[in-house]
């Protein structure tokens, strides 16, 4: 037998013997060893927990509550971690002599410090010091008064539209953590650099569709006034949805400002867009043609239908819905015109505004009829943007108004930040878009990037 080779005899269920070489034997030996280490780790954790509970009872601590076991356990974990950091910094454990004698850096007592946590409230800890002041701990940094979980709570509450004062009061009442309004402002200001980097990041060269909309926000700049905040959501050629950016405007929504927004998207790398879906703002299709001449700008059909129902009495909605369906499901423009005229013939006398609505929007509605059911189903609504838009409005409604534009942008960015934390929404969205993307690949074959795989 060659060196390093081991033959192991094993017995099967029927009593037969079998030889196995060293690699199989080694793996068989490793598996019980790994299982043994895992069991030992679990036993050690259980023993530590049992010992900690015993100690808590001896000390008279409550197992739950503000001064209970959880807080003491957090204190112990933090102080142990800090002590290990000091050992690593000095290169030796506590009470261990240095090879350099008295000239070496050494421990110099501790500093008492209270840190706020979201889980167990304020925790008083002892932070070790060294003689030359070079120790810079990581787990609880110098001048840090709250752990990162508090930061996440503050950012989450800010994204929901709470003011700095409301966040401070809620932190004190619910978590027992004293987080001042100034601290809340400092925490939220930390995302500004992140927000700037996010808003200037490079984008994909081609998008199957870009959905745009504006949300009105009250901003107090001298006096409270309505301002338009512009949002663009893109769907790439893999079916992934992404918020491309958020922009604050000094006035109400207008095509001129949309032109600057679309130009910025082009400067960030977007060379082509197949469809741009909007709410029918006057002058916007012309602005789109300036930036992306081949893009098809069209009105959201769902907005058109919704506005139609707004002009009609609710008791007529069912009948009106039946008359509208042949218009937007027509196979071509000729059939759509006939269905439109029949619909207007029944309802225009009773609701004259419906005629003006459809006739004014018709030129932007017609391109919708040139495409098959797969593409129509996707581009007939602005659902891609309505989900983040609903979140924006919920946060804005809770806040009422913002002191300045940056505060509003921070709130909207933090609302987008955790838009799909589990990723399941993106999977559902991509699955829904697959049939349309196949149709896009055929319809826009001459504009589809050559290196993109289906």
C-alpha positions as CSV (number, residue, x, y, z in Angstrom):
1,X,0.0,0.0,0.0
2,X,1.4,3.4,-1.0
3,X,2.1,6.1,1.6
4,X,-0.8,8.1,2.6
5,X,-3.3,5.5,1.4
6,X,-5.5,3.8,3.9
7,X,-7.9,0.9,3.4
8,X,-10.9,0.8,5.7
9,X,-13.1,-2.3,6.1
10,X,-16.9,-1.6,6.4
11,X,-19.8,-3.9,6.9
12,X,-23.0,-3.6,5.0
13,X,-26.5,-4.4,6.4
14,X,-26.3,-8.0,4.9
15,X,-23.1,-8.7,6.7
16,X,-20.8,-8.4,3.7
17,X,-17.4,-6.7,4.1
18,X,-16.3,-3.8,1.8
19,X,-13.0,-2.0,1.3
20,X,-12.8,1.8,1.1
21,X,-9.8,3.9,0.3
22,X,-8.5,6.9,2.3
23,X,-10.5,9.7,0.6
24,X,-13.8,8.0,1.4
25,X,-12.6,7.1,4.9
26,X,-11.3,10.6,5.4
27,X,-14.7,12.1,4.4
28,X,-16.5,9.6,6.7
29,X,-14.1,10.6,9.5
30,X,-14.7,14.3,8.9
31,X,-18.4,14.2,8.9
32,X,-18.7,12.9,12.5
33,X,-16.0,15.3,13.5
34,X,-17.9,18.3,12.1
35,X,-21.1,17.1,13.7
36,X,-19.3,16.7,17.0
37,X,-18.0,20.3,16.8
38,X,-21.4,21.6,16.1
39,X,-22.9,19.7,19.0
40,X,-20.1,20.9,21.3
41,X,-20.8,24.5,20.2
42,X,-24.5,24.1,20.9
43,X,-23.8,22.6,24.3
44,X,-21.4,25.4,25.1
45,X,-24.1,28.0,24.1
46,X,-26.6,26.2,26.3
47,X,-24.2,26.0,29.2
48,X,-23.5,29.7,28.9
49,X,-27.2,30.5,28.8
50,X,-27.8,28.3,31.9
51,X,-24.9,29.9,33.7
52,X,-26.1,33.4,32.8
53,X,-29.7,32.7,34.0
54,X,-28.3,31.2,37.3
55,X,-26.1,34.3,37.8
56,X,-29.1,36.6,37.0
57,X,-31.2,34.9,39.6
58,X,-28.4,35.1,42.2
59,X,-28.0,38.9,41.4
60,X,-31.7,39.4,41.7
61,X,-32.1,40.5,38.0
62,X,-35.4,40.0,36.2
63,X,-35.3,37.7,33.3
64,X,-37.3,40.2,31.3
65,X,-38.1,43.9,31.6
66,X,-36.0,47.1,31.3
67,X,-33.3,46.0,33.8
68,X,-33.6,42.3,33.0
69,X,-31.4,39.6,31.6
70,X,-31.3,40.9,28.0
71,X,-29.8,44.2,29.0
72,X,-27.2,42.5,31.2
73,X,-26.4,40.1,28.5
74,X,-25.9,42.9,26.0
75,X,-23.7,44.7,28.5
76,X,-21.6,41.5,29.0
77,X,-21.3,40.9,25.2
78,X,-20.2,44.4,24.5
79,X,-17.7,44.6,27.3
80,X,-16.2,41.2,26.4
81,X,-15.9,42.2,22.7
82,X,-14.2,45.5,23.7
83,X,-11.8,43.6,26.0
84,X,-10.9,41.3,23.2
85,X,-10.3,44.3,20.9
86,X,-7.9,45.7,23.5
87,X,-6.1,42.4,23.8
88,X,-5.6,42.4,20.0
89,X,-4.5,46.1,20.1
90,X,-1.9,45.5,22.8
91,X,-0.8,42.1,21.5
92,X,-1.3,40.4,24.9
93,X,-4.1,39.5,27.3
94,X,-4.9,41.2,30.6
95,X,-2.2,40.8,33.3
96,X,0.2,39.3,30.7
97,X,3.6,40.9,30.8
98,X,5.0,42.7,27.9
99,X,8.4,41.8,26.4
100,X,9.2,45.6,26.2
101,X,8.8,46.1,29.9
102,X,7.4,49.4,31.1
103,X,8.0,51.2,27.9
104,X,5.2,49.3,26.1
105,X,1.7,50.5,25.9
106,X,-0.6,49.1,28.6
107,X,-4.2,49.2,29.9
108,X,-5.2,52.3,31.8
109,X,-8.5,51.5,33.4
110,X,-11.9,52.0,31.9
111,X,-14.4,54.8,31.0
112,X,-18.0,54.4,31.8
113,X,-20.3,55.1,28.9
114,X,-24.0,54.7,28.1
115,X,-25.1,53.6,24.6
116,X,-28.6,53.4,23.3
117,X,-29.9,50.3,21.6
118,X,-33.2,49.7,19.9
119,X,-33.7,46.2,21.4
120,X,-33.0,46.7,25.1
121,X,-32.8,50.5,25.6
122,X,-29.8,52.3,27.2
123,X,-26.9,50.1,28.3
124,X,-24.1,51.2,30.6
125,X,-20.8,49.7,29.7
126,X,-17.1,50.0,30.7
127,X,-14.9,50.8,27.8
128,X,-11.2,49.9,28.3
129,X,-8.5,52.6,27.8
130,X,-4.8,52.4,27.0
131,X,-2.0,54.7,28.2
132,X,-1.1,56.4,24.9
133,X,-4.7,56.8,23.8
134,X,-4.3,54.9,20.5
135,X,-7.0,52.3,21.2
136,X,-9.9,52.9,18.7
137,X,-12.6,50.3,19.3
138,X,-14.8,49.0,16.4
139,X,-17.9,47.5,18.1
140,X,-18.6,50.7,20.0
141,X,-16.6,53.6,18.5
142,X,-15.3,56.7,20.3
143,X,-18.0,59.2,20.9
144,X,-20.6,56.7,19.6
145,X,-23.7,57.0,21.9
146,X,-26.1,54.6,20.0
147,X,-25.6,51.4,18.2
148,X,-26.4,50.9,14.5
149,X,-29.8,49.3,15.2
150,X,-30.9,52.7,16.6
151,X,-29.8,54.3,13.3
152,X,-31.9,51.9,11.3
153,X,-34.9,52.6,13.5
154,X,-34.5,56.4,13.1
155,X,-34.1,56.1,9.3
156,X,-37.2,53.8,9.1
157,X,-39.3,56.2,11.1
158,X,-38.1,59.2,9.0
159,X,-39.0,57.3,5.8
160,X,-42.5,56.9,7.2
161,X,-42.9,60.7,7.5
162,X,-42.2,61.3,11.2
163,X,-40.5,64.6,12.2
164,X,-37.3,64.7,14.2
165,X,-39.2,65.6,17.3
166,X,-41.7,62.7,16.8
167,X,-38.9,60.3,16.3
168,X,-37.1,61.5,19.4
169,X,-40.3,61.1,21.5
170,X,-41.1,57.7,20.1
171,X,-37.6,56.4,20.7
172,X,-37.8,57.5,24.4
173,X,-41.3,56.1,24.9
174,X,-41.0,52.7,23.1
175,X,-37.3,51.8,23.2
176,X,-36.1,53.7,26.3
177,X,-33.4,55.3,24.2
178,X,-32.8,59.0,24.6
179,X,-32.2,60.1,21.0
180,X,-32.4,63.9,20.7
181,X,-33.8,65.8,17.7
182,X,-30.2,67.0,16.9
183,X,-29.0,63.3,16.9
184,X,-31.9,62.3,14.6
185,X,-30.9,65.1,12.2
186,X,-27.3,63.9,12.2
187,X,-28.3,60.3,11.6
188,X,-30.6,61.2,8.6
189,X,-27.9,63.6,7.3
190,X,-25.6,60.7,6.9
191,X,-27.6,59.3,4.0
192,X,-27.2,62.5,2.0
193,X,-23.8,61.4,0.5
194,X,-25.3,57.9,-0.1
195,X,-28.3,59.6,-1.8
196,X,-26.1,61.8,-4.0
197,X,-24.1,58.7,-5.1
198,X,-27.3,56.8,-5.8
199,X,-28.8,59.7,-7.8
200,X,-25.7,60.0,-10.1
201,X,-24.9,56.2,-10.6
202,X,-24.5,55.0,-14.2
203,X,-27.6,53.4,-15.8
204,X,-28.2,50.7,-18.4
205,X,-27.9,51.9,-22.0
206,X,-31.3,50.6,-23.1
207,X,-34.6,50.3,-21.2
208,X,-37.7,48.5,-22.4
209,X,-39.9,51.1,-20.7
210,X,-39.5,54.1,-18.5
211,X,-42.4,55.2,-16.4
212,X,-42.5,58.9,-15.2
213,X,-44.7,60.8,-12.8
214,X,-44.6,63.8,-10.5
215,X,-45.7,63.9,-6.8
216,X,-46.7,67.2,-5.3
217,X,-45.0,68.0,-2.0
218,X,-45.5,71.0,0.4
219,X,-42.2,72.6,1.1
220,X,-41.7,75.5,3.5
221,X,-39.1,77.8,1.9
222,X,-40.1,81.2,3.1
223,X,-43.7,80.1,2.8
224,X,-45.3,76.8,2.3
225,X,-45.9,76.0,-1.4
226,X,-46.6,73.0,-3.6
227,X,-43.6,71.7,-5.4
228,X,-43.3,68.9,-8.0
229,X,-40.9,66.1,-7.2
230,X,-40.2,64.0,-10.3
231,X,-39.8,60.2,-10.2
232,X,-38.6,57.9,-13.0
233,X,-38.8,54.1,-12.9
234,X,-37.2,52.0,-15.5
235,X,-37.6,48.3,-16.6
236,X,-34.5,46.9,-18.2
237,X,-34.2,44.2,-20.8
238,X,-34.1,41.5,-18.2
239,X,-37.4,42.7,-16.7
240,X,-35.8,44.2,-13.6
241,X,-37.6,47.3,-12.2
242,X,-35.5,50.1,-10.7
243,X,-36.1,53.7,-9.5
244,X,-33.8,55.7,-11.7
245,X,-33.9,58.9,-9.7
246,X,-35.9,61.5,-7.8
247,X,-35.7,65.2,-8.6
248,X,-37.0,68.3,-6.8
249,X,-38.5,71.2,-8.8
250,X,-39.0,74.8,-7.6
251,X,-42.5,74.8,-9.1
252,X,-45.4,72.7,-10.3
253,X,-45.0,69.9,-12.9
254,X,-44.0,71.1,-16.3
255,X,-42.6,69.7,-19.6
256,X,-39.6,72.0,-19.5
257,X,-38.3,70.5,-16.2
258,X,-39.1,67.0,-17.5
259,X,-36.7,67.8,-20.4
260,X,-33.9,68.5,-18.0
261,X,-34.7,65.2,-16.1
262,X,-34.7,63.1,-19.3
263,X,-31.5,64.8,-20.4
264,X,-29.8,63.9,-17.1
265,X,-30.9,60.2,-17.6
266,X,-29.3,60.3,-21.1
267,X,-26.1,61.8,-19.6
268,X,-26.0,58.9,-17.1
269,X,-25.8,56.4,-19.9
270,X,-29.4,55.8,-21.2
271,X,-29.0,55.8,-25.0
272,X,-32.4,54.4,-25.9
273,X,-35.9,53.8,-24.5
274,X,-38.5,51.8,-26.3
275,X,-41.6,53.2,-24.5
276,X,-42.0,56.2,-22.2
277,X,-45.3,56.0,-20.3
278,X,-46.6,59.3,-18.8
279,X,-49.8,60.9,-17.6
280,X,-50.4,63.0,-20.8
281,X,-48.8,66.3,-19.7
282,X,-48.9,68.8,-22.5
283,X,-45.5,69.2,-24.2
284,X,-44.0,66.1,-22.7
285,X,-44.0,63.9,-25.9
286,X,-42.1,66.6,-27.7
287,X,-39.5,66.7,-24.8
288,X,-39.1,62.9,-25.1
289,X,-38.5,63.2,-28.9
290,X,-35.7,65.7,-28.2
291,X,-33.8,63.3,-25.9
292,X,-34.7,59.9,-27.5
293,X,-36.0,60.4,-31.0
294,X,-37.0,56.7,-31.5
295,X,-38.8,56.5,-28.1
296,X,-42.6,56.1,-28.2
297,X,-44.2,58.4,-25.7
298,X,-47.7,57.5,-24.9
299,X,-50.4,58.3,-22.3
300,X,-51.2,55.8,-19.7
301,X,-54.5,54.1,-20.7
302,X,-55.4,53.5,-17.1
303,X,-55.2,57.2,-16.4
304,X,-57.4,57.9,-19.4
305,X,-60.0,55.4,-18.3
306,X,-59.8,56.7,-14.7
307,X,-60.4,60.3,-15.8
308,X,-63.3,59.1,-17.9
309,X,-65.0,57.6,-14.9
310,X,-64.3,60.8,-12.9
311,X,-66.7,62.7,-15.3
312,X,-69.5,60.2,-15.0
313,X,-71.9,59.4,-12.2
314,X,-71.1,56.2,-10.3
315,X,-74.4,54.6,-11.2
316,X,-73.3,54.7,-14.9
317,X,-69.9,53.2,-14.4
318,X,-70.8,49.6,-15.2
319,X,-72.5,50.5,-18.5
320,X,-69.7,53.0,-19.4
321,X,-67.1,50.3,-18.6
322,X,-68.7,47.9,-21.1
323,X,-68.7,50.6,-23.8
324,X,-65.1,51.5,-23.2
325,X,-63.7,48.0,-23.4
326,X,-64.1,47.7,-27.2
327,X,-62.1,50.9,-27.6
328,X,-58.9,49.8,-25.8
329,X,-59.1,46.1,-26.9
330,X,-59.6,46.9,-30.6
331,X,-57.3,45.1,-33.0
332,X,-56.5,48.2,-35.0
333,X,-57.2,51.9,-35.2
334,X,-60.2,51.6,-37.6
335,X,-62.1,49.4,-35.1
336,X,-61.0,51.6,-32.2
337,X,-62.4,54.7,-34.0
338,X,-65.7,53.0,-34.6
339,X,-65.9,51.8,-31.0
340,X,-64.9,55.3,-29.7
341,X,-67.6,57.0,-31.8
342,X,-70.3,54.5,-30.6
343,X,-69.2,55.1,-27.0
344,X,-69.3,58.9,-27.4
345,X,-72.6,58.7,-29.1
346,X,-74.1,57.1,-26.0
347,X,-72.5,59.2,-23.4
348,X,-71.3,62.6,-24.8
349,X,-74.6,64.3,-24.5
350,X,-74.9,63.3,-20.8
351,X,-71.3,63.9,-20.0
352,X,-69.8,66.4,-22.6
353,X,-66.4,66.5,-21.0
354,X,-65.8,62.9,-21.9
355,X,-65.8,63.8,-25.6
356,X,-63.1,66.5,-25.1
357,X,-61.0,64.1,-23.0
358,X,-60.9,61.3,-25.6
359,X,-60.5,63.5,-28.6
360,X,-57.6,65.4,-27.1
361,X,-55.8,62.2,-26.0
362,X,-56.5,60.2,-29.1
363,X,-53.2,60.9,-31.0
364,X,-51.3,59.7,-27.9
365,X,-53.6,56.7,-27.5
366,X,-53.4,55.4,-31.0
367,X,-49.7,54.1,-30.8
368,X,-51.0,51.7,-28.1
369,X,-53.1,49.9,-30.7
370,X,-50.0,48.9,-32.9
371,X,-48.8,46.3,-30.5
372,X,-49.9,42.8,-29.4
373,X,-51.6,41.7,-26.2
374,X,-48.3,41.0,-24.4
375,X,-47.0,44.5,-24.8
376,X,-50.4,46.1,-24.3
377,X,-50.9,44.4,-21.0
378,X,-47.6,45.8,-19.7
379,X,-47.7,49.4,-21.1
380,X,-51.3,50.2,-20.6
381,X,-50.8,51.3,-17.0
382,X,-48.2,53.1,-14.9
383,X,-48.4,50.3,-12.3
384,X,-44.6,50.2,-12.2
385,X,-44.4,53.6,-10.7
386,X,-47.7,53.6,-8.7
387,X,-46.3,51.3,-6.0
388,X,-43.4,53.7,-5.0
389,X,-45.7,56.6,-5.7
390,X,-48.2,55.3,-3.1
391,X,-45.4,55.0,-0.6
392,X,-44.2,58.5,-1.3
393,X,-47.7,59.9,-0.8
394,X,-48.2,58.0,2.5
395,X,-45.0,59.4,3.9
396,X,-45.7,62.9,2.6
397,X,-49.2,62.8,4.0
398,X,-47.9,61.8,7.5
399,X,-45.4,64.6,7.4
400,X,-47.6,67.4,6.1
401,X,-44.8,69.6,4.8
402,X,-41.0,69.7,4.8
403,X,-38.7,72.5,5.9
404,X,-36.7,72.4,2.7
405,X,-36.2,70.5,-0.5
406,X,-33.4,68.3,0.9
407,X,-35.6,67.1,3.8
408,X,-38.2,66.0,1.3
409,X,-35.7,64.3,-0.9
410,X,-34.2,62.4,2.1
411,X,-37.7,61.2,3.0
412,X,-38.5,60.0,-0.5
413,X,-35.1,58.4,-0.9
414,X,-35.4,56.5,2.4
415,X,-38.8,55.4,1.2
416,X,-37.3,53.9,-1.9
417,X,-34.3,52.4,-0.1
418,X,-36.2,49.4,1.4
419,X,-38.7,49.1,-1.5
420,X,-38.3,45.3,-1.9
421,X,-36.2,44.0,1.0
422,X,-36.9,40.3,0.4
423,X,-36.5,40.4,-3.4
424,X,-39.8,38.5,-3.9
425,X,-41.5,41.5,-5.5
426,X,-38.7,41.8,-8.1
427,X,-39.1,38.1,-8.9
428,X,-42.9,38.5,-9.4
429,X,-42.3,41.6,-11.6
430,X,-39.7,39.9,-13.8
431,X,-41.9,36.8,-14.3
432,X,-44.8,39.1,-15.3
433,X,-42.6,40.9,-17.8
434,X,-41.1,37.9,-19.6
435,X,-43.9,37.5,-22.3
436,X,-43.7,41.2,-23.0
437,X,-39.8,41.1,-23.3
438,X,-40.0,38.4,-25.8
439,X,-42.4,40.5,-27.8
440,X,-40.1,43.5,-27.4
441,X,-37.2,41.5,-28.7
442,X,-39.1,40.8,-31.9
443,X,-40.7,44.2,-32.4
444,X,-37.5,46.2,-31.6
445,X,-35.0,43.7,-33.0
446,X,-33.0,46.4,-34.8
447,X,-32.6,48.4,-31.5
448,X,-32.0,45.4,-29.2
449,X,-28.4,45.2,-27.9
450,X,-26.4,42.5,-29.7
451,X,-24.8,41.2,-26.5
452,X,-28.1,40.8,-24.6
453,X,-29.3,37.2,-24.3
454,X,-32.9,36.2,-24.0
